[in-house]
Amino acid sequence: MKKEYDFSTMKSWTNPYTSKLKKPVTIRMGDDVVSYFKSMSDETGIPYQSLINLYLRDCVAQDRKPDLSWRSKQPGA
């Protein structure tokens, strides 16, 4: 192993995994939803943010759509 290295001659490269990194977002969720995932986090040892991401990823993979039938029941709709 050298005592010193000259990094000025190194060529830079683009990280090929940057497109696969997670994007931070701000989202508002009900206390009951956060509590649900936090309790699941305590049971599994997986961070609750990761559990939410896993659940949403599964929804995407299964092409699940939320039930919005309540919208047609609103007065004036």
PDB file of N, CA, C and O in Angstrom:
ATOM      1  N   MET A   1       0.838  -1.179   0.000  1.00  0.00           N
ATOM      2  CA  MET A   1       0.000   0.000   0.000  1.00  0.00           C
ATOM      3  C   MET A   1       0.879   1.238   0.000  1.00  0.00           C
ATOM      4  O   MET A   1       1.830   1.340   0.775  1.00  0.00           O
ATOM      5  N   LYS A   2       0.552   2.174  -0.877  1.00  0.00           N
ATOM      6  CA  LYS A   2       1.345   3.397  -0.964  1.00  0.00           C
ATOM      7  C   LYS A   2       1.089   4.284   0.247  1.00  0.00           C
ATOM      8  O   LYS A   2       0.030   4.230   0.871  1.00  0.00           O
ATOM      9  N   LYS A   3       2.079   5.092   0.557  1.00  0.00           N
ATOM     10  CA  LYS A   3       1.927   6.033   1.662  1.00  0.00           C
ATOM     11  C   LYS A   3       1.017   7.181   1.249  1.00  0.00           C
ATOM     12  O   LYS A   3       0.258   7.695   2.071  1.00  0.00           O
ATOM     13  N   GLU A   4       1.086   7.589  -0.016  1.00  0.00           N
ATOM     14  CA  GLU A   4       0.231   8.663  -0.539  1.00  0.00           C
ATOM     15  C   GLU A   4      -0.265   8.276  -1.918  1.00  0.00           C
ATOM     16  O   GLU A   4       0.417   7.567  -2.658  1.00  0.00           O
ATOM     17  N   TYR A   5      -1.455   8.745  -2.260  1.00  0.00           N
ATOM     18  CA  TYR A   5      -2.047   8.491  -3.569  1.00  0.00           C
ATOM     19  C   TYR A   5      -2.331   9.820  -4.234  1.00  0.00           C
ATOM     20  O   TYR A   5      -2.678  10.792  -3.563  1.00  0.00           O
ATOM     21  N   ASP A   6      -2.185   9.869  -5.552  1.00  0.00           N
ATOM     22  CA  ASP A   6      -2.476  11.084  -6.319  1.00  0.00           C
ATOM     23  C   ASP A   6      -3.852  10.936  -6.971  1.00  0.00           C
ATOM     24  O   ASP A   6      -3.980  10.304  -8.020  1.00  0.00           O
ATOM     25  N   PHE A   7      -4.878  11.519  -6.348  1.00  0.00           N
ATOM     26  CA  PHE A   7      -6.238  11.414  -6.845  1.00  0.00           C
ATOM     27  C   PHE A   7      -6.535  12.395  -7.982  1.00  0.00           C
ATOM     28  O   PHE A   7      -7.591  12.307  -8.607  1.00  0.00           O
ATOM     29  N   SER A   8      -5.634  13.311  -8.253  1.00  0.00           N
ATOM     30  CA  SER A   8      -5.869  14.285  -9.322  1.00  0.00           C
ATOM     31  C   SER A   8      -5.845  13.632 -10.704  1.00  0.00           C
ATOM     32  O   SER A   8      -6.375  14.199 -11.660  1.00  0.00           O
ATOM     33  N   THR A   9      -5.249  12.468 -10.822  1.00  0.00           N
ATOM     34  CA  THR A   9      -5.176  11.792 -12.120  1.00  0.00           C
ATOM     35  C   THR A   9      -6.323  10.806 -12.336  1.00  0.00           C
ATOM     36  O   THR A   9      -6.434  10.203 -13.404  1.00  0.00           O
ATOM     37  N   MET A  10      -7.173  10.644 -11.325  1.00  0.00           N
ATOM     38  CA  MET A  10      -8.281   9.697 -11.451  1.00  0.00           C
ATOM     39  C   MET A  10      -9.371  10.257 -12.350  1.00  0.00           C
ATOM     40  O   MET A  10      -9.622  11.462 -12.373  1.00  0.00           O
ATOM     41  N   LYS A  11     -10.006   9.371 -13.082  1.00  0.00           N
ATOM     42  CA  LYS A  11     -11.135   9.755 -13.918  1.00  0.00           C
ATOM     43  C   LYS A  11     -12.419   9.561 -13.113  1.00  0.00           C
ATOM     44  O   LYS A  11     -12.570   8.570 -12.399  1.00  0.00           O
ATOM     45  N   SER A  12     -13.337  10.514 -13.235  1.00  0.00           N
ATOM     46  CA  SER A  12     -14.602  10.377 -12.519  1.00  0.00           C
ATOM     47  C   SER A  12     -15.573   9.540 -13.345  1.00  0.00           C
ATOM     48  O   SER A  12     -15.427   9.423 -14.562  1.00  0.00           O
ATOM     49  N   TRP A  13     -16.566   8.960 -12.673  1.00  0.00           N
ATOM     50  CA  TRP A  13     -17.570   8.165 -13.364  1.00  0.00           C
ATOM     51  C   TRP A  13     -18.919   8.422 -12.711  1.00  0.00           C
ATOM     52  O   TRP A  13     -18.999   8.813 -11.547  1.00  0.00           O
ATOM     53  N   THR A  14     -19.949   8.201 -13.460  1.00  0.00           N
ATOM     54  CA  THR A  14     -21.301   8.407 -12.967  1.00  0.00           C
ATOM     55  C   THR A  14     -21.781   7.143 -12.270  1.00  0.00           C
ATOM     56  O   THR A  14     -21.583   6.033 -12.763  1.00  0.00           O
ATOM     57  N   ASN A  15     -22.407   7.326 -11.133  1.00  0.00           N
ATOM     58  CA  ASN A  15     -22.936   6.191 -10.390  1.00  0.00           C
ATOM     59  C   ASN A  15     -24.087   5.576 -11.177  1.00  0.00           C
ATOM     60  O   ASN A  15     -25.067   6.272 -11.444  1.00  0.00           O
ATOM     61  N   PRO A  16     -24.013   4.308 -11.559  1.00  0.00           N
ATOM     62  CA  PRO A  16     -25.083   3.689 -12.356  1.00  0.00           C
ATOM     63  C   PRO A  16     -26.347   3.427 -11.546  1.00  0.00           C
ATOM     64  O   PRO A  16     -27.386   3.104 -12.121  1.00  0.00           O
ATOM     65  N   TYR A  17     -26.282   3.560 -10.237  1.00  0.00           N
ATOM     66  CA  TYR A  17     -27.434   3.264  -9.391  1.00  0.00           C
ATOM     67  C   TYR A  17     -28.219   4.510  -8.983  1.00  0.00           C
ATOM     68  O   TYR A  17     -29.211   4.396  -8.262  1.00  0.00           O
ATOM     69  N   THR A  18     -27.804   5.686  -9.422  1.00  0.00           N
ATOM     70  CA  THR A  18     -28.501   6.904  -9.001  1.00  0.00           C
ATOM     71  C   THR A  18     -29.947   6.937  -9.456  1.00  0.00           C
ATOM     72  O   THR A  18     -30.782   7.532  -8.776  1.00  0.00           O
ATOM     73  N   SER A  19     -30.269   6.322 -10.574  1.00  0.00           N
ATOM     74  CA  SER A  19     -31.653   6.307 -11.036  1.00  0.00           C
ATOM     75  C   SER A  19     -32.525   5.406 -10.175  1.00  0.00           C
ATOM     76  O   SER A  19     -33.752   5.508 -10.216  1.00  0.00           O
ATOM     77  N   LYS A  20     -31.906   4.526  -9.395  1.00  0.00           N
ATOM     78  CA  LYS A  20     -32.655   3.596  -8.560  1.00  0.00           C
ATOM     79  C   LYS A  20     -32.768   4.067  -7.109  1.00  0.00           C
ATOM     80  O   LYS A  20     -33.360   3.379  -6.278  1.00  0.00           O
ATOM     81  N   LEU A  21     -32.208   5.228  -6.807  1.00  0.00           N
ATOM     82  CA  LEU A  21     -32.273   5.744  -5.447  1.00  0.00           C
ATOM     83  C   LEU A  21     -33.684   6.203  -5.129  1.00  0.00           C
ATOM     84  O   LEU A  21     -34.457   6.537  -6.027  1.00  0.00           O
ATOM     85  N   LYS A  22     -34.008   6.217  -3.866  1.00  0.00           N
ATOM     86  CA  LYS A  22     -35.327   6.667  -3.441  1.00  0.00           C
ATOM     87  C   LYS A  22     -35.358   8.189  -3.439  1.00  0.00           C
ATOM     88  O   LYS A  22     -34.359   8.848  -3.152  1.00  0.00           O
ATOM     89  N   LYS A  23     -36.513   8.727  -3.763  1.00  0.00           N
ATOM     90  CA  LYS A  23     -36.697  10.173  -3.807  1.00  0.00           C
ATOM     91  C   LYS A  23     -37.427  10.619  -2.538  1.00  0.00           C
ATOM     92  O   LYS A  23     -38.501  10.100  -2.234  1.00  0.00           O
ATOM     93  N   PRO A  24     -36.865  11.566  -1.800  1.00  0.00           N
ATOM     94  CA  PRO A  24     -37.561  12.027  -0.595  1.00  0.00           C
ATOM     95  C   PRO A  24     -38.780  12.865  -0.978  1.00  0.00           C
ATOM     96  O   PRO A  24     -38.698  13.738  -1.842  1.00  0.00           O
ATOM     97  N   VAL A  25     -39.904  12.592  -0.330  1.00  0.00           N
ATOM     98  CA  VAL A  25     -41.137  13.351  -0.564  1.00  0.00           C
ATOM     99  C   VAL A  25     -41.771  13.676   0.781  1.00  0.00           C
ATOM    100  O   VAL A  25     -41.504  13.021   1.788  1.00  0.00           O
ATOM    101  N   THR A  26     -42.604  14.688   0.775  1.00  0.00           N
ATOM    102  CA  THR A  26     -43.392  15.026   1.950  1.00  0.00           C
ATOM    103  C   THR A  26     -44.816  14.588   1.673  1.00  0.00           C
ATOM    104  O   THR A  26     -45.384  14.923   0.634  1.00  0.00           O
ATOM    105  N   ILE A  27     -45.390  13.846   2.594  1.00  0.00           N
ATOM    106  CA  ILE A  27     -46.746  13.339   2.411  1.00  0.00           C
ATOM    107  C   ILE A  27     -47.476  13.448   3.749  1.00  0.00           C
ATOM    108  O   ILE A  27     -46.899  13.197   4.807  1.00  0.00           O
ATOM    109  N   ARG A  28     -48.734  13.821   3.688  1.00  0.00           N
ATOM    110  CA  ARG A  28     -49.545  13.906   4.901  1.00  0.00           C
ATOM    111  C   ARG A  28     -50.363  12.627   5.031  1.00  0.00           C
ATOM    112  O   ARG A  28     -51.082  12.230   4.114  1.00  0.00           O
ATOM    113  N   MET A  29     -50.233  11.993   6.196  1.00  0.00           N
ATOM    114  CA  MET A  29     -50.964  10.759   6.463  1.00  0.00           C
ATOM    115  C   MET A  29     -51.660  10.898   7.808  1.00  0.00           C
ATOM    116  O   MET A  29     -51.216  11.636   8.687  1.00  0.00           O
ATOM    117  N   GLY A  30     -52.754  10.177   7.944  1.00  0.00           N
ATOM    118  CA  GLY A  30     -53.472  10.170   9.210  1.00  0.00           C
ATOM    119  C   GLY A  30     -52.666   9.508  10.305  1.00  0.00           C
ATOM    120  O   GLY A  30     -51.829   8.642  10.047  1.00  0.00           O
ATOM    121  N   ASP A  31     -52.931   9.932  11.545  1.00  0.00           N
ATOM    122  CA  ASP A  31     -52.230   9.333  12.685  1.00  0.00           C
ATOM    123  C   ASP A  31     -52.449   7.836  12.759  1.00  0.00           C
ATOM    124  O   ASP A  31     -51.548   7.087  13.136  1.00  0.00           O
ATOM    125  N   ASP A  32     -53.664   7.393  12.393  1.00  0.00           N
ATOM    126  CA  ASP A  32     -53.955   5.963  12.461  1.00  0.00           C
ATOM    127  C   ASP A  32     -53.104   5.169  11.476  1.00  0.00           C
ATOM    128  O   ASP A  32     -52.685   4.050  11.771  1.00  0.00           O
ATOM    129  N   VAL A  33     -52.849   5.751  10.307  1.00  0.00           N
ATOM    130  CA  VAL A  33     -52.031   5.069   9.301  1.00  0.00           C
ATOM    131  C   VAL A  33     -50.584   4.979   9.767  1.00  0.00           C
ATOM    132  O   VAL A  33     -49.953   3.928   9.659  1.00  0.00           O
ATOM    133  N   VAL A  34     -50.064   6.086  10.284  1.00  0.00           N
ATOM    134  CA  VAL A  34     -48.675   6.098  10.768  1.00  0.00           C
ATOM    135  C   VAL A  34     -48.530   5.135  11.938  1.00  0.00           C
ATOM    136  O   VAL A  34     -47.553   4.389  12.013  1.00  0.00           O
ATOM    137  N   SER A  35     -49.496   5.148  12.851  1.00  0.00           N
ATOM    138  CA  SER A  35     -49.448   4.242  14.002  1.00  0.00           C
ATOM    139  C   SER A  35     -49.474   2.780  13.561  1.00  0.00           C
ATOM    140  O   SER A  35     -48.770   1.942  14.124  1.00  0.00           O
ATOM    141  N   TYR A  36     -50.288   2.481  12.555  1.00  0.00           N
ATOM    142  CA  TYR A  36     -50.377   1.122  12.032  1.00  0.00           C
ATOM    143  C   TYR A  36     -49.016   0.645  11.531  1.00  0.00           C
ATOM    144  O   TYR A  36     -48.566  -0.443  11.890  1.00  0.00           O
ATOM    145  N   PHE A  37     -48.365   1.455  10.708  1.00  0.00           N
ATOM    146  CA  PHE A  37     -47.073   1.050  10.143  1.00  0.00           C
ATOM    147  C   PHE A  37     -45.970   1.065  11.197  1.00  0.00           C
ATOM    148  O   PHE A  37     -45.038   0.264  11.120  1.00  0.00           O
ATOM    149  N   LYS A  38     -46.060   1.966  12.185  1.00  0.00           N
ATOM    150  CA  LYS A  38     -45.062   1.971  13.257  1.00  0.00           C
ATOM    151  C   LYS A  38     -45.180   0.723  14.125  1.00  0.00           C
ATOM    152  O   LYS A  38     -44.171   0.156  14.544  1.00  0.00           O
ATOM    153  N   SER A  39     -46.419   0.293  14.395  1.00  0.00           N
ATOM    154  CA  SER A  39     -46.574  -0.936  15.186  1.00  0.00           C
ATOM    155  C   SER A  39     -46.089  -2.151  14.396  1.00  0.00           C
ATOM    156  O   SER A  39     -45.501  -3.072  14.963  1.00  0.00           O
ATOM    157  N   MET A  40     -46.337  -2.148  13.095  1.00  0.00           N
ATOM    158  CA  MET A  40     -45.830  -3.231  12.247  1.00  0.00           C
ATOM    159  C   MET A  40     -44.302  -3.189  12.215  1.00  0.00           C
ATOM    160  O   MET A  40     -43.644  -4.227  12.144  1.00  0.00           O
ATOM    161  N   SER A  41     -43.752  -1.985  12.268  1.00  0.00           N
ATOM    162  CA  SER A  41     -42.301  -1.817  12.297  1.00  0.00           C
ATOM    163  C   SER A  41     -41.719  -2.428  13.564  1.00  0.00           C
ATOM    164  O   SER A  41     -40.674  -3.077  13.524  1.00  0.00           O
ATOM    165  N   ASP A  42     -42.396  -2.219  14.687  1.00  0.00           N
ATOM    166  CA  ASP A  42     -41.927  -2.799  15.951  1.00  0.00           C
ATOM    167  C   ASP A  42     -41.939  -4.323  15.892  1.00  0.00           C
ATOM    168  O   ASP A  42     -41.057  -4.980  16.445  1.00  0.00           O
ATOM    169  N   GLU A  43     -42.944  -4.879  15.218  1.00  0.00           N
ATOM    170  CA  GLU A  43     -43.055  -6.341  15.118  1.00  0.00           C
ATOM    171  C   GLU A  43     -42.000  -6.945  14.194  1.00  0.00           C
ATOM    172  O   GLU A  43     -41.456  -8.015  14.468  1.00  0.00           O
ATOM    173  N   THR A  44     -41.718  -6.241  13.089  1.00  0.00           N
ATOM    174  CA  THR A  44     -40.845  -6.814  12.067  1.00  0.00           C
ATOM    175  C   THR A  44     -39.395  -6.355  12.158  1.00  0.00           C
ATOM    176  O   THR A  44     -38.494  -7.034  11.665  1.00  0.00           O
ATOM    177  N   GLY A  45     -39.167  -5.195  12.792  1.00  0.00           N
ATOM    178  CA  GLY A  45     -37.818  -4.636  12.842  1.00  0.00           C
ATOM    179  C   GLY A  45     -37.443  -3.878  11.580  1.00  0.00           C
ATOM    180  O   GLY A  45     -36.292  -3.475  11.413  1.00  0.00           O
ATOM    181  N   ILE A  46     -38.415  -3.680  10.686  1.00  0.00           N
ATOM    182  CA  ILE A  46     -38.189  -2.929   9.453  1.00  0.00           C
ATOM    183  C   ILE A  46     -38.679  -1.497   9.682  1.00  0.00           C
ATOM    184  O   ILE A  46     -39.781  -1.317  10.202  1.00  0.00           O
ATOM    185  N   PRO A  47     -37.904  -0.477   9.315  1.00  0.00           N
ATOM    186  CA  PRO A  47     -38.364   0.909   9.509  1.00  0.00           C
ATOM    187  C   PRO A  47     -39.731   1.145   8.855  1.00  0.00           C
ATOM    188  O   PRO A  47     -40.013   0.635   7.771  1.00  0.00           O
ATOM    189  N   TYR A  48     -40.573   1.930   9.541  1.00  0.00           N
ATOM    190  CA  TYR A  48     -41.934   2.107   9.041  1.00  0.00           C
ATOM    191  C   TYR A  48     -41.978   2.775   7.677  1.00  0.00           C
ATOM    192  O   TYR A  48     -42.883   2.489   6.892  1.00  0.00           O
ATOM    193  N   GLN A  49     -41.022   3.664   7.364  1.00  0.00           N
ATOM    194  CA  GLN A  49     -40.993   4.269   6.034  1.00  0.00           C
ATOM    195  C   GLN A  49     -40.747   3.205   4.963  1.00  0.00           C
ATOM    196  O   GLN A  49     -41.321   3.260   3.876  1.00  0.00           O
ATOM    197  N   SER A  50     -39.897   2.250   5.280  1.00  0.00           N
ATOM    198  CA  SER A  50     -39.622   1.159   4.335  1.00  0.00           C
ATOM    199  C   SER A  50     -40.852   0.283   4.148  1.00  0.00           C
ATOM    200  O   SER A  50     -41.124  -0.178   3.039  1.00  0.00           O
ATOM    201  N   LEU A  51     -41.603   0.046   5.237  1.00  0.00           N
ATOM    202  CA  LEU A  51     -42.828  -0.739   5.126  1.00  0.00           C
ATOM    203  C   LEU A  51     -43.858  -0.046   4.250  1.00  0.00           C
ATOM    204  O   LEU A  51     -44.517  -0.686   3.431  1.00  0.00           O
ATOM    205  N   ILE A  52     -43.994   1.259   4.423  1.00  0.00           N
ATOM    206  CA  ILE A  52     -44.926   2.021   3.584  1.00  0.00           C
ATOM    207  C   ILE A  52     -44.495   1.937   2.131  1.00  0.00           C
ATOM    208  O   ILE A  52     -45.328   1.755   1.243  1.00  0.00           O
ATOM    209  N   ASN A  53     -43.191   2.069   1.882  1.00  0.00           N
ATOM    210  CA  ASN A  53     -42.676   1.971   0.517  1.00  0.00           C
ATOM    211  C   ASN A  53     -42.932   0.586  -0.066  1.00  0.00           C
ATOM    212  O   ASN A  53     -43.326   0.464  -1.226  1.00  0.00           O
ATOM    213  N   LEU A  54     -42.710  -0.457   0.729  1.00  0.00           N
ATOM    214  CA  LEU A  54     -42.963  -1.821   0.266  1.00  0.00           C
ATOM    215  C   LEU A  54     -44.437  -2.024  -0.078  1.00  0.00           C
ATOM    216  O   LEU A  54     -44.763  -2.647  -1.088  1.00  0.00           O
ATOM    217  N   TYR A  55     -45.325  -1.495   0.766  1.00  0.00           N
ATOM    218  CA  TYR A  55     -46.754  -1.642   0.513  1.00  0.00           C
ATOM    219  C   TYR A  55     -47.152  -0.904  -0.769  1.00  0.00           C
ATOM    220  O   TYR A  55     -47.879  -1.450  -1.599  1.00  0.00           O
ATOM    221  N   LEU A  56     -46.683   0.316  -0.929  1.00  0.00           N
ATOM    222  CA  LEU A  56     -47.021   1.085  -2.130  1.00  0.00           C
ATOM    223  C   LEU A  56     -46.425   0.441  -3.379  1.00  0.00           C
ATOM    224  O   LEU A  56     -47.051   0.445  -4.439  1.00  0.00           O
ATOM    225  N   ARG A  57     -45.229  -0.107  -3.261  1.00  0.00           N
ATOM    226  CA  ARG A  57     -44.608  -0.800  -4.390  1.00  0.00           C
ATOM    227  C   ARG A  57     -45.433  -2.020  -4.789  1.00  0.00           C
ATOM    228  O   ARG A  57     -45.585  -2.314  -5.975  1.00  0.00           O
ATOM    229  N   ASP A  58     -45.973  -2.738  -3.778  1.00  0.00           N
ATOM    230  CA  ASP A  58     -46.830  -3.886  -4.050  1.00  0.00           C
ATOM    231  C   ASP A  58     -48.117  -3.434  -4.750  1.00  0.00           C
ATOM    232  O   ASP A  58     -48.604  -4.115  -5.653  1.00  0.00           O
ATOM    233  N   CYS A  59     -48.661  -2.296  -4.339  1.00  0.00           N
ATOM    234  CA  CYS A  59     -49.855  -1.752  -5.003  1.00  0.00           C
ATOM    235  C   CYS A  59     -49.565  -1.470  -6.477  1.00  0.00           C
ATOM    236  O   CYS A  59     -50.396  -1.750  -7.340  1.00  0.00           O
ATOM    237  N   VAL A  60     -48.405  -0.925  -6.757  1.00  0.00           N
ATOM    238  CA  VAL A  60     -48.015  -0.649  -8.148  1.00  0.00           C
ATOM    239  C   VAL A  60     -47.874  -1.956  -8.920  1.00  0.00           C
ATOM    240  O   VAL A  60     -48.361  -2.075 -10.044  1.00  0.00           O
ATOM    241  N   ALA A  61     -47.212  -2.929  -8.318  1.00  0.00           N
ATOM    242  CA  ALA A  61     -46.978  -4.213  -8.998  1.00  0.00           C
ATOM    243  C   ALA A  61     -48.286  -4.941  -9.278  1.00  0.00           C
ATOM    244  O   ALA A  61     -48.421  -5.596 -10.312  1.00  0.00           O
ATOM    245  N   GLN A  62     -49.248  -4.834  -8.369  1.00  0.00           N
ATOM    246  CA  GLN A  62     -50.535  -5.511  -8.533  1.00  0.00           C
ATOM    247  C   GLN A  62     -51.567  -4.638  -9.244  1.00  0.00           C
ATOM    248  O   GLN A  62     -52.710  -5.056  -9.432  1.00  0.00           O
ATOM    249  N   ASP A  63     -51.171  -3.433  -9.639  1.00  0.00           N
ATOM    250  CA  ASP A  63     -52.051  -2.475 -10.321  1.00  0.00           C
ATOM    251  C   ASP A  63     -53.335  -2.229  -9.524  1.00  0.00           C
ATOM    252  O   ASP A  63     -54.432  -2.177 -10.081  1.00  0.00           O
ATOM    253  N   ARG A  64     -53.170  -2.079  -8.205  1.00  0.00           N
ATOM    254  CA  ARG A  64     -54.324  -1.809  -7.339  1.00  0.00           C
ATOM    255  C   ARG A  64     -54.729  -0.350  -7.465  1.00  0.00           C
ATOM    256  O   ARG A  64     -53.886   0.538  -7.590  1.00  0.00           O
ATOM    257  N   LYS A  65     -56.013  -0.124  -7.429  1.00  0.00           N
ATOM    258  CA  LYS A  65     -56.569   1.226  -7.476  1.00  0.00           C
ATOM    259  C   LYS A  65     -57.379   1.441  -6.197  1.00  0.00           C
ATOM    260  O   LYS A  65     -58.026   0.511  -5.716  1.00  0.00           O
ATOM    261  N   PRO A  66     -57.352   2.643  -5.647  1.00  0.00           N
ATOM    262  CA  PRO A  66     -58.149   2.887  -4.443  1.00  0.00           C
ATOM    263  C   PRO A  66     -59.639   2.903  -4.772  1.00  0.00           C
ATOM    264  O   PRO A  66     -60.039   3.234  -5.888  1.00  0.00           O
ATOM    265  N   ASP A  67     -60.445   2.543  -3.789  1.00  0.00           N
ATOM    266  CA  ASP A  67     -61.902   2.570  -3.944  1.00  0.00           C
ATOM    267  C   ASP A  67     -62.369   4.013  -3.760  1.00  0.00           C
ATOM    268  O   ASP A  67     -62.346   4.539  -2.648  1.00  0.00           O
ATOM    269  N   LEU A  68     -62.784   4.637  -4.832  1.00  0.00           N
ATOM    270  CA  LEU A  68     -63.240   6.022  -4.781  1.00  0.00           C
ATOM    271  C   LEU A  68     -64.748   6.121  -4.964  1.00  0.00           C
ATOM    272  O   LEU A  68     -65.263   7.165  -5.365  1.00  0.00           O
ATOM    273  N   SER A  69     -65.451   5.038  -4.672  1.00  0.00           N
ATOM    274  CA  SER A  69     -66.902   5.038  -4.869  1.00  0.00           C
ATOM    275  C   SER A  69     -67.593   6.036  -3.955  1.00  0.00           C
ATOM    276  O   SER A  69     -68.704   6.472  -4.260  1.00  0.00           O
ATOM    277  N   TRP A  70     -66.973   6.410  -2.845  1.00  0.00           N
ATOM    278  CA  TRP A  70     -67.551   7.381  -1.934  1.00  0.00           C
ATOM    279  C   TRP A  70     -67.726   8.751  -2.591  1.00  0.00           C
ATOM    280  O   TRP A  70     -68.577   9.531  -2.164  1.00  0.00           O
ATOM    281  N   ARG A  71     -66.936   9.055  -3.622  1.00  0.00           N
ATOM    282  CA  ARG A  71     -67.013  10.359  -4.280  1.00  0.00           C
ATOM    283  C   ARG A  71     -68.367  10.553  -4.975  1.00  0.00           C
ATOM    284  O   ARG A  71     -68.887  11.668  -5.002  1.00  0.00           O
ATOM    285  N   SER A  72     -68.932   9.500  -5.528  1.00  0.00           N
ATOM    286  CA  SER A  72     -70.191   9.637  -6.247  1.00  0.00           C
ATOM    287  C   SER A  72     -71.371   9.792  -5.297  1.00  0.00           C
ATOM    288  O   SER A  72     -72.470  10.136  -5.731  1.00  0.00           O
ATOM    289  N   LYS A  73     -71.157   9.544  -4.008  1.00  0.00           N
ATOM    290  CA  LYS A  73     -72.227   9.644  -3.030  1.00  0.00           C
ATOM    291  C   LYS A  73     -72.330  11.019  -2.379  1.00  0.00           C
ATOM    292  O   LYS A  73     -73.221  11.248  -1.561  1.00  0.00           O
ATOM    293  N   GLN A  74     -71.440  11.925  -2.727  1.00  0.00           N
ATOM    294  CA  GLN A  74     -71.465  13.258  -2.141  1.00  0.00           C
ATOM    295  C   GLN A  74     -72.625  14.068  -2.722  1.00  0.00           C
ATOM    296  O   GLN A  74     -72.944  13.935  -3.903  1.00  0.00           O
ATOM    297  N   PRO A  75     -73.253  14.900  -1.900  1.00  0.00           N
ATOM    298  CA  PRO A  75     -74.341  15.744  -2.402  1.00  0.00           C
ATOM    299  C   PRO A  75     -73.847  16.680  -3.491  1.00  0.00           C
ATOM    300  O   PRO A  75     -72.770  17.262  -3.369  1.00  0.00           O
ATOM    301  N   GLY A  76     -74.601  16.824  -4.520  1.00  0.00           N
ATOM    302  CA  GLY A  76     -74.254  17.720  -5.607  1.00  0.00           C
ATOM    303  C   GLY A  76     -73.316  17.120  -6.624  1.00  0.00           C
ATOM    304  O   GLY A  76     -72.894  17.799  -7.559  1.00  0.00           O
ATOM    305  N   ALA A  77     -72.988  15.870  -6.456  1.00  0.00           N
ATOM    306  CA  ALA A  77     -72.053  15.223  -7.391  1.00  0.00           C
ATOM    307  C   ALA A  77     -72.807  14.621  -8.561  1.00  0.00           C
ATOM    308  O   ALA A  77     -72.195  14.034  -9.453  1.00  0.00           O
TER     309      ALA A  77
END
